Amino acid sequence: MIIISGANGGIGSKIINFLPKGNKIIAIYFKNKPTIKNKNIKLAKIDFSKLNSINIFKSINFKNEKRITFLNLASIKINKLSLSVSLNELKKNFAVNSLSYFIIIKQLLPIMIKNKWGRIINFSSTGGMRGDIGTLSYTSSKHSSLGMNKVFSKEYAKFNITFNTINLGSFKTGMYEKLNKKVQNKILKEIPSGKTGKFYNIKNAIRFIISSDYVNGTEINIDGGI
């Protein structure tokens, strides 16, 4: 079973149809239903900003599931200079980008420990890891989930459960498409290959991590070398 959160987002909505075949796929979304082509995909609606109501067991049946992979793409980004960020905006970013991730992992871990198998893949961005101007709430919340991964990866490796992070660069969807042409061109000039990423690169990284029991607690950058 593959569970993917943020399935209605730019990246999430694209890759749900490219996930490894032969798996039951649960796509978690909040606002807009993603368009699905794979008949094995089931949809679940969960609001990650309402932490007290997050309960994956209401939407997902784990009976007879021995291998569970969780792809966390749920994310929000507020672009403001640090002094303009309100406490409520910071709290909202941490709720969706970090605390909801912690809650779902705590719900999944007992099942994975029992099965002695689990793959957790958290998604972030190389921009968030760099700490670009105007990304304080996003960057700090994403670094929080990265720190969680480092600890989780050491605590639960003995149960064949791995925690890894994929940092994405620019792909022609989601946040990138919302930028004006001038900013897009500036980004392209900074990428050595001068092009945005293709979605098969993300699919390849996911396949690699799922099949690798010795890749743990690490970060994989898919950003063209920026």
Secondary structure, DSSP 8 states (H G I E B T S, - for coil): -EEEE-TTSHHHHHHGGGS-TTS-EEEEESSS------TTEEEEE--TT-GGG--GGGT---TT----EEEE-------B-GGG--HHHHHHHHIIIIIHHHHHHHHHHHHHHHHT-EEEEEEEEHHHHHT-TTBHHHHHHHHHHHHHHHHHHHHSGGGTEEEEEEEE--BSSHHHHHS-HHHHHHHHHHSTT-S-B-HHHHHHHHHHHHH-SS--S-EEEESTT-
